[in-house]
Amino acid sequence: MTTATVTSWPRNAESWLDERGKGAWIAAMIVGFIVFWPIGLALLAYMIWGKNMFSKSCNRANRHSNRHAWAMHKPSGNAAFDAYKAETLKRLEDEQEAFSDFLKRLREAKDKAEFDQFMDDRARRRADEARPVDTM
């Protein structure tokens, strides 16, 4: 084994685990605790402080979306294609914003309907409680 191989295997292992997500890191930590507890403890410390385990930086989908976002804004060298791409991206962003607004209005309408139903039920219960009971 060469020195480059010895020094690069931790980086390769980290990349391999990152590709598989948080579950792979957790499994590696558990195996580390089983094999030799200081290894598991070191992996736990690294996951918490070194890898920002509890942030979105370890999320595989987030890495892919960042890669695609960068590719969407990179010029291709063809002015006509770049103009078309910019126009299409702008149209998609506008559609996404319109859809988000629609979902927000839909949620608000649903919340209002549920609240109105709650208030109607509450008023009906109070009216039933206030009604005198006939004992005949």
C-alpha positions as CSV (number, residue, x, y, z in Angstrom):
1,M,0.0,0.0,0.0
2,T,1.3,3.4,-0.9
3,T,1.2,6.5,1.3
4,A,-1.4,8.1,-1.0
5,T,-3.7,5.0,-0.6
6,V,-3.3,5.1,3.2
7,T,-4.1,8.8,3.4
8,S,-7.0,8.7,0.9
9,W,-9.0,5.8,2.3
10,P,-10.7,7.9,5.1
11,R,-11.8,10.4,2.5
12,N,-13.0,7.6,0.2
13,A,-14.9,6.0,3.1
14,E,-16.5,9.4,4.0
15,S,-17.6,9.9,0.4
16,W,-19.0,6.4,0.3
17,L,-21.0,7.0,3.5
18,D,-22.2,10.4,2.3
19,E,-23.5,8.9,-0.9
20,R,-25.7,6.5,1.1
21,G,-27.0,9.2,3.6
22,K,-27.4,9.4,7.3
23,G,-28.5,5.8,7.7
24,A,-25.1,4.6,6.6
25,W,-23.3,6.9,9.0
26,I,-25.5,5.6,11.9
27,A,-24.9,2.0,10.9
28,A,-21.1,2.6,10.7
29,M,-21.3,4.2,14.2
30,I,-23.2,1.2,15.6
31,V,-20.7,-1.3,14.0
32,G,-17.9,0.9,15.5
33,F,-19.4,0.6,19.0
34,I,-19.8,-3.2,18.5
35,V,-16.2,-3.8,17.3
36,F,-14.4,-1.4,19.6
37,W,-16.3,1.3,21.5
38,P,-13.8,4.1,21.0
39,I,-14.4,3.8,17.2
40,G,-18.1,4.2,17.7
41,L,-17.6,7.1,20.0
42,A,-15.2,8.8,17.5
43,L,-17.7,8.3,14.7
44,L,-20.5,9.8,16.9
45,A,-18.3,12.8,17.7
46,Y,-17.4,13.3,14.0
47,M,-21.0,13.0,12.9
48,I,-22.2,15.6,15.4
49,W,-19.4,18.1,15.2
50,G,-17.6,17.4,12.0
51,K,-20.3,16.5,9.6
52,N,-23.1,18.7,10.9
53,M,-25.3,15.6,11.1
54,F,-28.3,17.4,12.2
55,S,-28.3,20.0,9.4
56,K,-29.3,19.6,5.8
57,S,-25.8,19.4,4.6
58,C,-25.7,15.7,5.0
59,N,-28.9,15.2,3.0
60,R,-28.3,13.5,-0.3
61,A,-31.2,15.2,-2.1
62,N,-29.9,18.6,-1.0
63,R,-26.5,17.9,-2.6
64,H,-28.2,16.8,-5.8
65,S,-30.4,19.9,-5.9
66,N,-27.4,22.2,-5.4
67,R,-25.6,20.5,-8.2
68,H,-28.6,20.9,-10.5
69,A,-29.1,24.5,-9.5
70,W,-25.5,25.3,-10.4
71,A,-25.9,23.5,-13.8
72,M,-29.1,25.5,-14.6
73,H,-27.3,28.9,-14.3
74,K,-24.1,27.9,-16.0
75,P,-23.9,29.4,-19.5
76,S,-23.7,26.9,-22.4
77,G,-21.9,29.2,-24.8
78,N,-24.8,29.3,-27.2
79,A,-26.6,32.7,-26.7
80,A,-29.9,31.5,-28.2
81,F,-30.0,28.4,-26.0
82,D,-29.1,30.4,-22.9
83,A,-31.9,32.9,-23.7
84,Y,-34.4,30.0,-24.1
85,K,-33.2,28.4,-20.9
86,A,-33.4,31.6,-19.0
87,E,-36.9,32.2,-20.3
88,T,-38.0,28.7,-19.4
89,L,-36.5,28.9,-15.9
90,K,-38.3,32.2,-15.3
91,R,-41.6,30.7,-16.5
92,L,-41.1,27.7,-14.3
93,E,-40.3,29.9,-11.3
94,D,-43.4,32.0,-11.9
95,E,-45.5,28.8,-12.1
96,Q,-44.0,27.4,-9.0
97,E,-44.7,30.7,-7.1
98,A,-48.3,30.7,-8.4
99,F,-48.8,27.1,-7.3
100,S,-47.3,27.9,-3.9
101,D,-49.8,30.8,-3.6
102,F,-52.6,28.5,-4.6
103,L,-51.7,26.0,-2.0
104,K,-51.5,28.7,0.6
105,R,-55.0,30.0,-0.3
106,L,-56.2,26.4,-0.3
107,R,-54.8,25.8,3.2
108,E,-56.3,29.0,4.5
109,A,-59.7,28.1,3.1
110,K,-59.5,24.7,4.7
111,D,-58.5,26.2,8.0
112,K,-61.3,28.7,7.8
113,A,-63.8,26.0,7.0
114,E,-62.6,23.9,9.9
115,F,-62.7,26.9,12.2
116,D,-66.2,27.8,11.1
117,Q,-67.4,24.2,11.7
118,F,-65.8,24.3,15.2
119,M,-67.6,27.5,16.0
120,D,-70.9,26.2,14.7
121,D,-70.5,23.0,16.8
122,R,-69.6,25.0,19.8
123,A,-72.6,27.3,19.4
124,R,-74.9,24.3,18.9
125,R,-73.5,22.7,22.1
126,R,-74.0,25.9,24.1
127,A,-77.6,26.2,22.7
128,D,-78.3,22.6,23.8
129,E,-76.9,23.2,27.2
130,A,-78.9,26.4,27.7
131,R,-82.2,24.7,26.6
132,P,-84.3,23.7,29.6
133,V,-84.8,20.0,30.0
134,D,-88.5,18.9,30.1
135,T,-88.9,16.2,32.8
136,M,-92.4,14.8,32.2
